[in-house]
Amino acid sequence: MLDEQAKKVLLRKIPHGLYVCGVKDGEEINGFTASWVMQASFQPPLVVNCVKSDSRSHAMLLASGIFSLSFLEAGQKDLAAQFFKPQRLVANKFETVSAYLGEATGCPILEEALGYIECRVVGKVEHGDHTVFVGEVIAAGLHREGDLLTLESTGWNYGG
């Protein structure tokens, strides 16, 4: 039998970094705060990125098969919050931040981030309310060293 309270408490203890996932489909770009991300393979270099199935970014990612992840630094909670908002409420999330388009994918990358990776989708699992995208890392860049912003440090909950 599933103890709902125990499930909630334990799943929220899984550590998560915070990233801004940049997506592009044609000329349209968008970004969202991602927390369900992890490395999945050394060779080839793979990451797993879980994306809410009913979001605009999900549709864009399905159509284009590419994404970027900008690694947020500890203390960039306000930046993470800006990208939590749905695109329909904020027309251009990149309007007030410095960003550029990655050379490998054309997806947006935040200049203020610690660094970034660009990925090409090589697999996906569509089950539940999020799709698990497997991305092969095809480009990476380090802007500076620093500590990663974590979900726990923000006081927010996304899980359970």
N, C-alpha and C positions, 0 to 999 in steps of 0.2 A: 504494500500500500504506500502511496506517495504522500509523505508529510509535506504539505505545501509550504509551511513556514520554514522547515529545515532546508527544503530545496532552495527557497529564496535566499536565505542566509548564506548557504554554502556557495551557490552560483555567484553571488555578489562578492565572494572572497577571491575569485579568480582574478589575478592582476591583469590590468589592461593599460597599455600606453594610449595616448591620444594623438591622432594624425588628422590632417585635412586631406581627404581623398579628392583629387581633381579628375574630372571626367570631361570628355569632349566627344561630340557627335556632329560631324560637319563643321559648321562655323560656331555652333552653340557650345558654351562651356558652363560648367557648374562645379560646385564643390560642397562637401559635407564633412562633418566631424565623424571620424571612424574610430571605433575602439575595439572591435572584434577582429584583430589583425594578429598574425603570427608567421614566423618563418616555418617553411614546411620541407625544404630540401636544400642540400648544398649544391649538388650537381644534377640537373641544372639548378640555379638559384631560384627557388619558388617561395612565394608568400601566399597566405590565405587571407582574404578580405571578405567579410560578411556584410552584405548590403540589404537594407530593408526593401522587400519586394514591391511595395506599393509606392516607392519614391520615383521622382523624375530622374534622378541620377541612376537608379537601377535600370530604367529603360534606356538611358543613354549608354550605359556600360554594356548592356546586352547588344545594342546596335553597333557599337564601335569596337568592342573587344579590347579596349586600352584604358589604363588609369595611371595616376601618379599618387604617391603618398608623400606629403610633406610632414616631417617629424617635428612635432611641437616641443618646445623647450619648457621646462618647469617655470612657472610664472606666467605662461601665456594662456591662462584660463579664459580671459576675455576674448582672445582670438578664437579659441575653441568654441566658445558660446556663440560667436557670430556665425559660425558655420553649422550650428545645430538647427538653425531656423530653416523651415522649408522654403524652396525657391519661390513658390507662389506668394510668400509673404515678403520676400526680399528679392527684387528683380535681379540685381547683380551683386552677389556677395563679395565680388572682388573689387568693387568700386572704391572702397576705402582702405584697401591693403595693397602693398607692393607685391606684384606677382609677375611671372613671365611664363611663357609656354615652353615646355620641355622639348629638346631637340629630337628625341626619339619618338615621342607620342603626340606632341602638340598639346598635351594636357597641362593645366595650370599648376604652377609650383610657387609656393610662398617664399619670398626673399628672406623674411624674418625667421623662417624655420631653421632647425639645426642642419637639415639636409633633406634629401629626397631620393626616392627611387621611382623609376618609370617601369610599367609592367604591360605585358601583352597577356591577355587571358588565354590559358591553355586548357582550362577545364572548369566545370561548374557543377554544383549540386543544388537543384531547385526543390527544396522541401521545407515546409514550415513558413514562417513569416519573413525569413531572410534567405537570400541566395548566397551560397558559399562559392566565391570566385577564387580560382587558383590562378595566380599571375606569375609568369616568368619575368624575373628582373632583367631588363634589357639595357638599363642605364641607371646611374647613381651619381650623386654629387654631395659632398660635405661642405656646408657653408661655414660651420664652426663646431667646436666641441661644446658639450654641455649635457645636463641631465634631462631626460625625457619627462614630459608632463604625463602624469598618470591620472586615471579616472579617480582613484582613491583620494589623491591629493586635492581634487576639486570639491569633494563632498557630494558629488552627483552620484546617482545610481543609474546604470543602464545594464540591466541583467536581472536574472532571478525569476 
